[in-house]
Amino acid sequence: MKYRLKSSPKSSWGFVKGGKKYTQFDKTKYRIVAYKDMSNNFITGLSKDDEKYFEEKLGKPIGYFSARSNFWYDSPIDCFGEMHPGFWFDYEANLDTEGKDQGKIIETGEADIDEIWNDLKIKFLMVNPSVAYNNSNNAQAMLELSSLAEVSKQKVENRRHKAEAYSKYLTLTPEDKRKYFTVITGKSAANLLDNAIDERLTDYIEGSPTQVDTLVALINDPSVDEKYKYNQLFLAGNIIKDNNGYKFNGIQLGFTFDEVYKFLKDKKNQELKDLVSKAYDKMLTV
């Protein structure tokens, strides 16, 4: 299999050169070392079967790649009677003309010793706290690792989801679009023209796969009208928000409109829900 490894610099590291914003300097070097867990074991990414496999394939004694082995230290140390130089993974960023790091391709397999070592390194990188694997939510990651097969598969899936979103979007009325705009953004659509709503919602679909899924989920959500109602009450000041979440008549409803909906859907809160509905009807007549 093939993987792409590239740097994931923080925006705060950036600088401006020639009018362009760069997130790092060219040839920035990264060194990824093994971390230990709370039990003082190295975080290796290898299962017991993996350890046995790599020991056999690479001609190493039993226990050589275990989570307690000296192999994982990043400095010279004795390992099974031999002086081991230490284990780490070095990466150097190579920026293109746009200041983006295109990354390095790492190929794994069993064709030769290098591919087998690469396989071990990939398993190590997948679980390393300094690496984000396949777009995992790792805010501290210095490097991003992705499977090219998974990336290709995800691109196809993203295109399918986007086509589904546009197919559903074309069935919406102007009123529907205003409703979804308000629920998604939390902003009033009252002073926006239909064209402006269309432009912002299509920009939203083009924004990211997560946004596409959000819109499709909302269109399929039978409770969206209720959530829209609570958004409208919030925008009108009937529902207020503070550090403790959304409130109506001093009663906490939840931290999100999903929570507000679930809270008011509960039968024991029916009386409060009736009051909220009356406030909404009154707001419409003003």
VENHULIN-V13925 format. One record per backbone hydrogen bond with DSSP energy under -1.0 kcal/mol. CO is the residue of the C=O (numbers start at 1). NH is the residue of the N-H. Records with the same first field share a line. If there is no record, write none. Layout:
# VENHULIN-V13925
CO: NH  NH
This chain:
# VENHULIN-V13925
1: 108
2: 148
3: 106
4: 146
5: 104
6: 144
10: 13
11: 14
15: 22
17: 20
20: 17
22: 15
25: 28
28: 93
30: 91
32: 89
35: 43
37: 40
41: 37
42: 44
47: 51
48: 52
49: 53
50: 54
51: 55
52: 56
53: 57
54: 58
55: 60
61: 64
63: 66
66: 69
67: 42
69: 72
70: 73
73: 87
77: 84
79: 82
82: 79
84: 77
89: 32
91: 30
93: 27
94: 102
96: 99
100: 96
104: 5
106: 3
112: 116
113: 117
114: 118
115: 119
116: 120
117: 121
118: 122
119: 123
120: 124
121: 125
122: 126
128: 131
130: 142  143
132: 145
136: 138
138: 141
142: 8
143: 132
144: 6
145: 134
146: 4
147: 151
148: 152
149: 153
150: 154
151: 155
152: 156
153: 157
154: 158
155: 159
156: 160
157: 161
158: 162
159: 163
160: 164
161: 165
162: 166
163: 167
164: 168
165: 169
166: 170
168: 171
169: 172
173: 177
174: 178
175: 179
176: 180
177: 181
178: 182
179: 183
180: 184
181: 185
182: 186
189: 192
193: 197
194: 198
195: 199
196: 200
197: 201
198: 202
199: 203
200: 204
201: 205
202: 206
208: 212
209: 213
210: 214
211: 215
212: 216
213: 217
214: 218
215: 219
216: 220
221: 224
223: 227
224: 228
225: 229
226: 230
227: 231
228: 232
229: 233
230: 234
231: 235
232: 236
233: 238  239
234: 237
240: 247
242: 245
245: 242
246: 253  254
247: 240
248: 251
251: 248
254: 246
256: 260
257: 261
258: 262
259: 263
260: 264
261: 265
266: 269
267: 270
269: 273
270: 274
271: 275
272: 276
273: 277
274: 278
275: 279
276: 280
277: 281
278: 282
279: 283
280: 284
